Amino acid sequence: MNSSVIVFPGSNCDRDIAVALEKLEFKNTMVWHKDITLPKSDLIVVPGGFSYGDHLRSGAIAAKSNILNEVIKSANDGCLVLGICNGFQILTETGLLKGVLLRNKNLKFLGKDIYVKTINNNNKFCNKYKQDQVLKFNIAHNEGNYFTSLDHLKELEDKNLIPFKYCDEKGNIKDENNPNGSLNNIAGIFNDKKNILGMMPHPERMVDQMISGDDGINLFKSLLN
Amino acid sequence: MKFSIKVTLKKDVLDPQGKVVRQTLQNMGMDSLKSLRQGKYFEIEVNENNETKAKDKVEDMCIKLLVNLIIEDFEISKI
């Protein structure tokens, strides 16, 4: 499977995701934001970091970069797109994913391990997880507080477009396990066609039991499935 | 031609920064403070002498980049 990782000035998880992809034998290419063509890709990853220093709004400037025009075209043609953390923020700024990521409710930058529950495993990104499986991921963000209109929130729930919700170790989805104030404990969302996934937690940081854990591996294995 | 742009959070959107600023002012003894919302301000100069055309251009800039219409409102004024 061919993957492309988009690199912006200020990206800092681009190499982590490349390591994770290569570990699972994706043929990966790093693509600079000024490039105007994308290599042939089955998966495009918009990585985490602080593109353009989060100026104006997180992801707002990166969303207008040259390569994003190509990402938008490919996404609309059905290519798989994964936006992690800042990548999720960028995808919402392009309009590929609806909604917006506001400042964390408690105004603090959060860098810690959290738990998410697999709400929907019937899709290209999560099919190797079990329904309701609890996963340990890491978060590192200042703007992860997902917000959208009530109509869209209802659509996300009704159409099963929420793959992950924040929960406790046992899988209870409660307010106290919501690290950033996201509506309905949302940790990630799909577009209508489920070919685009945006998520705040970092699966690429959980691909090695020796370092941090390996709950992220199955996300990449799902893509290969 | 110069314009100012005031960007404010929509009324239903949480404004945690504004809340902290409000609480701090209240803690400082500013008892009369009733509410506070934080926003952004831009000053833009455009090469265009026709006011309507110039304003249209600034509005385009707001919609395409400066403002996220899901959470923010904006107001353009000529300086």
Interface residues (C-beta under 8 A of the other chain):
Chain A: L56 R57 A60 K64 E93 K98 G99 V100 L102 R103 N104 K105 N106 L107 N145 F147 T148 S149 G181
Chain B: V13 L14 P16 Q17 V20 K64 L65 L66 N68 I70 I71
